[in-house]
Amino acid sequence: MNRRTHLLGCLRAACATAIGMNAPLAWASGRQGTRPSPGDGKVLLLRHARAPGTFDPPGFTPGDCSTQRNLDATGRAQAQAISQWFKRQRLAVDAVLSSPWCRCMDTAQLAFGQVQAWGALGSPVSLSPSQRQEQLKDLRQRLAAVKAQGGLQVWVTHMFVQQDLTGQSTASGQGLLVQHSTPSDVVVMDTWQFG
């Protein structure tokens, strides 16, 4: 076991002790390991909770949940665990935005009780390269606005959006704490693992 792995294990154990041994969140960080403070202008780029399968079935329609992959019981429990963790931490969220896909909207609704659909958080899988670049431009501009106004926002989205924006991705129901850096750069401050 190397020193970094040992330190991360200690951090996870300390957080589990601090918030309860059965807590739904383990804090994993190779950086600060501290939660954001109000007014710091960060976004939790949260991947939707567990929705079994890969991609959406042929003929899926964004507005019709019956044609999409949806949260299963484990995914709904993940989203509710996120909700409970935020309440215990008394961590204020200024806005919750979500991909219009049902699994993202349902994750946001279960976790935060409020959500606003935003097309730029939708899966880019079927987009052309130029459309994908336009999506990234929209996301970066909004991140810059969040940094300027401060606070904490949650954006519920897909692995592919996380990957395109940061070069990193997470498992279902996990998030990247990000902040705008430059017009072409986003900094990943931390990784939050729920469940």
C-alpha positions in Angstrom: 0.0 0.0 0.0 1.5 3.3 -1.0 1.4 6.5 1.2 -1.4 8.2 -0.9 -3.6 5.1 -0.8 -3.1 4.9 3.0 -3.9 8.6 3.4 -7.1 8.3 1.3 -8.1 5.3 3.4 -7.6 7.3 6.6 -9.6 10.2 5.2 -12.5 8.0 4.3 -12.4 6.4 7.7 -12.3 9.7 9.5 -15.2 11.0 7.5 -17.2 7.8 8.1 -16.6 8.3 11.8 -17.5 11.9 11.8 -20.8 11.4 9.9 -21.8 7.9 11.2 -20.5 4.5 10.2 -23.5 3.8 8.0 -23.3 7.2 6.3 -24.0 7.1 2.5 -21.0 9.2 1.6 -17.3 8.6 1.6 -15.3 11.7 0.9 -12.4 10.8 -1.4 -9.9 13.5 -2.4 -6.4 13.7 -3.6 -6.6 17.4 -3.0 -8.3 19.4 -0.2 -10.8 16.9 1.2 -13.0 19.7 2.5 -16.5 20.6 1.6 -17.2 23.8 -0.3 -18.0 26.9 1.8 -20.9 29.2 0.9 -19.9 31.8 -1.7 -17.1 29.8 -3.3 -18.7 29.4 -6.8 -18.4 25.7 -7.3 -20.6 23.1 -9.1 -21.1 19.5 -8.0 -21.2 17.7 -11.4 -23.3 14.7 -10.3 -23.7 11.6 -12.5 -27.3 10.3 -12.3 -28.0 7.5 -9.8 -28.0 3.8 -10.9 -30.0 3.1 -14.0 -29.1 -0.5 -15.2 -27.9 -1.0 -18.8 -25.9 1.0 -21.2 -27.1 3.8 -23.5 -30.8 4.3 -24.3 -32.9 1.8 -26.3 -33.5 2.4 -30.0 -36.3 4.9 -30.5 -36.0 6.6 -27.1 -37.6 10.0 -26.7 -36.1 12.4 -24.1 -39.6 13.5 -22.8 -41.0 9.9 -22.6 -39.6 8.0 -19.6 -41.1 4.7 -20.9 -38.6 4.8 -23.7 -35.5 5.3 -21.6 -33.3 3.6 -19.1 -34.6 4.6 -15.7 -33.5 4.4 -12.0 -34.0 1.1 -10.4 -34.6 0.6 -6.6 -30.9 0.9 -5.9 -30.7 4.2 -7.9 -33.7 5.6 -6.1 -32.0 4.7 -2.8 -28.8 6.3 -3.9 -30.6 9.6 -4.7 -32.4 9.5 -1.3 -29.1 8.9 0.5 -27.6 12.0 -1.2 -30.6 14.0 0.0 -30.0 12.8 3.6 -26.3 13.5 3.5 -26.9 17.1 2.3 -29.4 17.6 5.1 -27.1 16.3 7.7 -24.3 18.5 6.5 -26.6 21.5 6.3 -25.0 22.2 3.0 -27.0 24.9 1.1 -27.5 24.5 -2.7 -28.3 27.6 -4.7 -29.7 25.8 -7.8 -30.2 22.2 -9.1 -30.0 21.8 -12.9 -30.4 18.6 -14.7 -30.2 16.8 -18.0 -33.8 16.4 -19.4 -33.3 12.6 -19.4 -35.6 11.0 -16.9 -32.9 9.2 -14.9 -31.2 12.6 -14.3 -34.4 14.5 -13.5 -35.5 11.7 -11.1 -32.1 11.7 -9.3 -32.3 15.5 -8.9 -35.9 15.4 -7.7 -35.3 12.6 -5.2 -32.1 14.1 -3.9 -33.0 17.8 -3.7 -36.7 18.1 -4.2 -36.3 20.7 -6.8 -34.9 20.7 -10.3 -34.7 22.7 -13.5 -34.1 20.9 -16.8 -31.2 22.3 -18.9 -30.5 20.8 -22.3 -26.8 21.5 -22.2 -26.5 18.7 -19.5 -28.1 16.1 -21.8 -26.1 13.2 -23.1 -23.8 14.2 -26.0 -23.6 10.7 -27.5 -25.7 11.5 -30.6 -24.3 15.0 -31.2 -22.1 16.0 -34.0 -18.5 17.2 -33.1 -19.6 20.8 -33.7 -22.7 20.4 -31.5 -20.6 18.8 -28.8 -18.2 21.8 -28.9 -21.2 24.1 -28.6 -22.5 22.1 -25.6 -19.1 22.5 -23.9 -19.0 26.2 -24.6 -22.5 26.6 -22.9 -21.3 24.6 -19.9 -18.1 26.5 -19.5 -19.9 29.9 -19.8 -22.4 28.8 -17.1 -19.5 27.6 -14.8 -17.9 31.0 -15.2 -21.1 32.7 -14.1 -21.4 30.4 -11.1 -17.8 31.3 -10.1 -18.6 35.0 -10.4 -21.8 34.8 -8.3 -20.6 32.4 -5.7 -22.5 29.7 -3.9 -22.9 26.0 -4.8 -24.9 24.5 -7.6 -25.6 20.8 -8.4 -25.8 19.8 -12.0 -27.1 16.2 -12.6 -25.9 14.8 -15.8 -24.2 11.8 -17.6 -20.8 10.2 -17.5 -20.1 11.6 -21.1 -20.7 15.2 -20.0 -18.4 14.7 -17.0 -15.8 13.2 -19.3 -16.1 15.9 -22.0 -15.9 18.8 -19.5 -13.2 17.6 -17.1 -11.5 14.5 -18.7 -12.8 12.5 -15.7 -15.9 10.6 -14.9 -17.5 8.8 -12.0 -19.7 5.8 -11.2 -23.5 6.2 -11.0 -24.5 8.5 -8.1 -21.1 10.1 -7.7 -19.9 13.6 -8.5 -17.0 15.8 -9.4 -16.7 19.1 -7.5 -15.7 21.5 -10.2 -14.9 25.2 -10.7 -14.3 27.4 -13.8 -10.6 28.2 -14.3 -10.2 29.7 -17.8 -12.4 29.8 -20.9 -11.0 26.4 -21.9 -10.3 24.9 -18.5 -12.3 23.4 -15.6 -10.6 22.4 -12.4 -11.8 19.3 -10.5 -11.5 20.1 -6.9 -12.7 16.9 -5.3 -14.6 13.6 -6.0 -17.7 12.9 -3.9 -18.7 9.3 -3.7 -22.3 8.5 -2.5 -23.1 5.0 -1.4 
